[in-house]
Amino acid sequence: MTYKPQSKGACIYCGDEVAKGGMSKHLAACAKRKAVIEQAEKKKGVKESLYHLRVQDAGGADFWLDLEMRGSSTLKHLDSYLRDIWLECCGHMSQFSFGGWGGDEIAMSRKIKDVMQPQDTLTHIYDFGTSSETLVKVVGIREGKPTTSHPIALMARNLLPEAKCTECEKLATWLCMECLIEEGTPGFLCDEHAEGHPHDNYGEPVPLVNSPRVGMCGYTGPADAPY
């Protein structure tokens, strides 16, 4: 059996690269995150429950996010965030549920504090044709003042998984959809081989960005945090 190294991610506060399995422990001890929390506690405002969420692509372990979400914020806020950072391509429908496809849909208007407890896992589905399925698990809850004016703070995310060019084995930065769909190859291309690539029935090669939706439907990124 071939061993695959565990996915790594970057802490937003200090920039350290940490294995996925150790990121929660790192965030709890991160000195720069503690400083941000201390500054927030000095500001005016009301304390509330703040939810540490581990968000992961259900189809693979390489794409994941660690978020801190206000308990008073709604699933609609989370849906919008996931669309912006990972999913949005053509305005498809989406839903949250417990139990995946067969589970009961949970209204987007529900507050996270009224829906989830520690270790609970929600399923988020975007696009019911070419679907992206995301798992949302509560890692922990702390009481305090939010560190941002937004409903969600990004604490960590996976590093872009490396892919090799199918032509030369160099680091790939592009994806040819025609190769992927019509020829059944990975379709990964480096800058050199993406230039003048002969396949154009599906348009030009699309850039590889840090999202599990690359290569699906009309997704082209940019996979940036919305705030």
N, C-alpha and C positions, 0 to 999 in steps of 0.2 A: 504494500500500500504506500502510495506517495504522500509524504507529509507536506501540507500546505501551510506556510507561515500564517499566523493570525494577522488579520487586518490591523493596520495602525491608523491612528487619528491624531489630529493636532488640537491641543488645548487653545481655546480662543484667548485666554487670559495671559498665558506665559509663552505660548508657542511651542512648548515641549511636544515631541512626538511620542505617543504612548500606545501600547498594544490595546486593542479593543477591550479585552478582559480586565485591564487594569485602569481604564479611564475613570470609572466611578470613584475608585480609591484616590486617584490622582486629584480629581476635582475637589474631593473633600479635604485634601491636604494642601492644595495649591495656595501659596502665599499671596500671589497676585489676585486670585479670586477672593481670598479672605479680605484683602485690602479694599476691593470693590464693594464687598458686602458691608464692611465697617463704614465706608463712606455713605452708603445708602441708609444705614441705620441712623445716621446723624441728621438726615434730611426730614423735613416735615412730611407727614403722611401716616397712613394707617397700616399696621402690620396685617398680614394675611398668610394663608397657607400657600406655599410655593412648591410646585410639583416638578421633581426631576424626572423627565421622560426620556427613555431610550427608544428611539425611533429606528426601525430597521426594515430594509427591503425584505419582504417575505420570500422572495425567490433566491436570495443569496446573502451571505454574511458580510460582504465587502462594503456595502453601502449602509451607513448608519449615522445618526445624529444624537447628541445629548442636548436636550433643551430644558430650560427652566421656565415653567408656565404659571402665571397667576391662577390661583384657584377660582377666582371670580370671572375669569375669561371663559369664553364658550368654545365648543367644538368647531364653530364656524371660524373662529380665529385660527385654530390649529389647521383646519382644512385650507384656509387661505395661505398660511405659511408653507405648508407642504406643496401646494400648487406652485408657489413662487420659487422655492429653493430646489424642487425636485421634478415636478410633474406637468405643469401646465403646457399644453400644446394647442388644443383646438376647442377649449371651453367645454369639455366633456362633463357629464354628471359625476357625482361622487357621493359616498356615504360612509358612515361609521357604523360598526356593529360589534357585538360580542359573538364570537364563534365563526367569523368569516362569512363566506357566501351564504350559508344557510342560517345565519343568525338574524335576530331581529334588529332592524335599523334603529339607530338612536338619533333623535332630532338634533340638528346642528345648533339649535338655540340653547341646548343644555350646557350648564356650567361644568367645567371639568371636576370641581369639588363635589358635585352632586352625582357624578357618574363613576369616578374611579377611586380605588383605594390601593395601597401598596401591593405590588405584585400582580395587579389586574392588567390584562392585555386587551386592547381594542384592535380591531382590524379596520383599516381605511382602504377603500377601493376607489380608484380614479379610473374612469372610462370603462364601460361595461362591454366594450368590443375588444379592443387591444388593452387589456386591463393591467394596471399597476396596483399591486397589493402591498400595503405597508402595515407593519405591526407596531403598536404603540404601547409600551410597558411602563408602569410607574415604578421607578427604582427607589424613590424615597420622597418624603415630604418634610419641608422645614418651615418654621414660622418666622416671618421677618418682613422687612420692607423690600419691595421689588428693586432690583438693581438698574432697571430701565423703565422708561415711561411706556414702553410697548408691552403688549400682553405676553410676549414670548422673548426669551433671551437665548441665543445660541451659545452653548458652552464648549462644545467640541463637535468635530465631524471627521469622517474618514478621509484619509488621503486618497487622491485619485488612483484607483488600481492601475498598475502598469500593464500595458499590452504591447506586443511586438508586431512590427510590420510584417505582413505575410510575404513581402517581396525580399526583404533583406535582414529581418530580425532586429533592426534598430527600433528605438522607442517610438511607438505609434502615437499619432496626434489626431488622426482622422479616421472616419468610418465610411466605407462605401456601402450604401444600402443595396445596390444591385448585386454586389458580391454576396452580401449577407442573405438576401431574400431569394435571388434567382439561382445562384451558384452554390449556395450552402457552405461558403467559406466564412471565416470570422470577419473578413472585410477590413481589417486594420491596416492603416497605411501611415508611413512617416511623411514628413513634409515633402521630401524629394519625390516619393512615389505617388503622392496625392496630386502633385502638379501634373496636369496633362493626363490624368488617369482616364482610360478610354470609356468607361461605363458612364452613361449619362441619361439612361431611361428613367432613373429615379432622382435626377438632378446631380449636382456636384456632391462630392464627399462632405459629410457633416463633421464638425469638430467634436472630438471626444471631450466631454465635460463631466463633472463630478455628480452624476445622476444615474440612478438605475433605469431611467426611461430612455436613455440614448438608444437609438435604433428602433424605437417603437412609435408607430403612428407618425405624426408630424413633428416630433420633439427635436429641437435643436439647441436647447439650453436657454439662458446661459448658466443655470444652476448656481446662481449667486444668492447669498442670504438677502432677504428683502429689506432688512434693517439690522 
